[in-house]
Amino acid sequence: MLAFERFELNNGLKVLLHKDPDTEIAAVNILYDVGARDEHPKKTGFAHLFEHLMFGGSQNIPKYDEPLEKVGGENNAFTSNDITNYYLSLPRHNIETAFWLESDRMAALDFSERKLAIQKSVVIEEFKESYLNQPYGDTWAILRKMAYKVHPYQWQTIGKSIKHIKNAQLQDVKDFFYKFYRPDNAILSVAGNLEPHTMMPMIEKWFGDIPAGKKHIRDLPQETAQRKHRRKTVLRDIPFNKIFKAYHSCKRTDKAYYAIDLMSDILSNGKSSRLYNNLVKKKKLFASIDAYITGSLDNNLFVFEGTINNGIDVKDAEKAIEIEIADLCHKKVKEKELLKVKNKVEATLALSLLNVTHKAMLLAINELIDGNTKTLKDIEYYKMVTPDDILNQAQTIFNTNNCSTLHYLKKK
Amino acid sequence: MPNRTKQPPIKEIKDINIARPLCYKMPNQVPVFLFKNNSEIASIQIVFKKGSFDQEVPLQAFFTARMLSEGTLTFKSHDIAQTIDYYGARLNAEASKDNITIALIVSKKNWSKLLPVLIEIVTAPVFPEKEFKVATNIALQRYLINNEKVKTLSIRKFKEVLFGNHNFYGYNTKKEDFDSLKTVHLKNFHQKYFTTSSCGLVLTGNFIDKNLQELEHHFMHLSQKSCPLSKSLKIESHTEKNHFIHKKGAVQSAIRYGCLAINRLHPDSTALRILIMALGGYFGSRLMNNLREDKGYTYGIGSSLVSLKKAGYITISTQVGNKFLKDSIAQISNEIEKLQTTKIDTNELFIVKNYLLGSLLRSTDGHLNLSNLTTMLFNYDLDFNYLDSYIHQIKQTTSEEMLITAQNYLNKDNFYTVVAGG
């Protein structure tokens, strides 16, 4: 379905190459195996701040973007709780510029106090724009703290507070770079109309001489089973009440993940889904309601998020969600309903494979999750899920003691 | 050791070979643009060249599009949703200012299962009351939540200030408009404008003749009434150039800065597009360098030349910390002035042009992108030759032309400033 070749350089950089003969655009993705979960609890927001600094220029290239734009390319990046991912696309004949750019900033970033000061300011504005100046903007800061007591998922990628960002020091930046931004902690993937046998020497040329880092072992504190229902109510200046219910669930790498993901689709993917039909259309309790998993590598949250119609008591809204949950725990899903969500997953994947940038990203993430594999297995795992699997997972996860419930309400 | 000090040789983007569709007319005179390929995925976009600009009451076009899939003569709302989801299809119906587009993406093997549903959605929607109430409630909630965002407030006010409140390019939707709208408005809009004379189809996929005949057969159900002509646009810009909307407790202010300009059909539009790109259209642009990378005032700033069927405008938008507001506006104004007084150097122009050509290459990559591009051309009654001349113009544009264009279109006296914030 997505054929690719896999190599590993002597310095530990993993390389995945996919040839797509139908496009003039080539995509390059570099995933660094570091995210907000790797931060010190008193220095949060750092992985994301660091992502900004990666665009501030490297030893031989004063501005990252300019040479790329010059050859018709564009790029972006994101930081999650688990990973930091950089991706670019450009006309395929200029692929070498991509390797030059990415290898130079992997070899040595150009650190300076001034650049750090400016990006701190940019990130503080991002903090305001995305989290402080938005209705419901602090939801996840609250929810993560409720659900995770020891695991670093208790904070968001943007960080716990603006203060943490202000306090970041240049020495922290350097240490972080030499600990995590090493070739043995990275995955490089390339998709485009390019021959693997010509790409390989080129990648070796640009990345081969970058030294590997010191081995480090990730040893994060893991949550123990939650034993009591956690509840919280906050009051804000907002137009509608919202309710969140978050249940602990499995890791991204567990086989159970696929059944759980499909269960969330049964509940809320599309207009034929259960929550939309029962709670939005029939009972008219919500204007919107979603069920989704956070998708993180360590233990996930399975989340219900609903915007409640004015005039409806939040308790009634919550009860209605519990009825849907009980239904999943007591009645096996019908084969046809399960097949419907499987078809959707398959169609979504087929669509994402039309785009080289998605393909390159998918390969890198697949490597991180599955490691050293020759195929994308996800879709097969989805297909294997049975109604019994869904029933089992519903019964495992949807235990009230395993839940954090947040009532996010209007100030009177 | 590689030589890291020099960029690898730059290969210029010489030929952009944009695939052309096969063009023909169905027996009912509806034009078809067909991209035939070997893909497992098929897509269709049905375009009607009438949008919110042509509506009689607020939200009429938006809800006509939104309600198409909520029930037809023979299919109930739930059956439609069930069919679409079961076959893993994607259906999207959207109204813009100038058109309504209904798009379906589905695996080729399920094409003929979805086609009858799609056709009914387009030709025989019934706009049921019950579903309409649900849809308006959802949209009103979204509207009210968005009203809490400074960005939304600035966008809505900016359009009103630019075009005036008496046409639907400028009209600032009110909460009460959701109550006033009735299903009869949707029926009227549909009857009036969903006709063969305003319609076009863009297809991509591995179609055989039988599929196309089937499509033609189904499409005979589309109304053949002639579609009324659009009204002309009467612009009533505000006389006051500066507007401020106070939002209690906002820690950032949203800025919209801009003026009326020209649309895609004007001969100067390519030059102006390049200029606005240089100003704030990409990461390395002047505004990004100044306000973000040099001063750290904002997470992002952008500028664009927005093309509508009957007008065009320039907009610069950003959100900045309240304490940076005054200087941000001054810096934006400075950057505009610089474009009018100093020629862009050749290196910068080279970057902008190549970035623009690279973007064009991306937007013509793959059949779904080509389909979107084709609907855009169809909306403006343009053909694919337009793209050739667009590419030619990008390559030919000089620094001198940029300067003249800036002097002609970036006159400070014409700019409006709208700020929403604390």
Interface residues (C-beta under 8 A of the other chain):
Chain A: D22 T23 E24 I25 Q59 N60 K63 D65 E66 P67 E69 K70 V71 G72 G73 E74 N75 S89 L90 P91 H93 N94 E96 T97 F99 W100 S103 D104 A107 A117 I118 Q119 K120 S121 V122 V123 I124 E125 E126 K128 E129 S130 L132 N133 Q134 P135 Y136 K205 W206 D209 D237 I238 P239 F240 N269 G270 K271 S272 S273 N277 V280 K281 K284 A287 S288 T307 N309 K336 L339 K340 V341 N343 K344 E346 A347 T348 A350 L351 L354 N355 V356
Chain B: M1 P2 R4 T5 Q7 P8 P9 I10 K11 I13 S39 E40 I41 S69 S77 H78 A81 Q82 I84 D85 Y86 Y87 G88 A89 R90 I105 V106 S107 E131 V134 N137 I138 Q141 R142 L144 I145 N147 E148 K149 V150 K248 G249 A250 V251 Q252 Y282 F283 G284 R292 E293 D294 K295 G296 Y297 T298 Y299 Q319 V320 G321 F350 I351 V352 N354 Y355 L357 G358 S359 L361 R362 D365 G366 L368
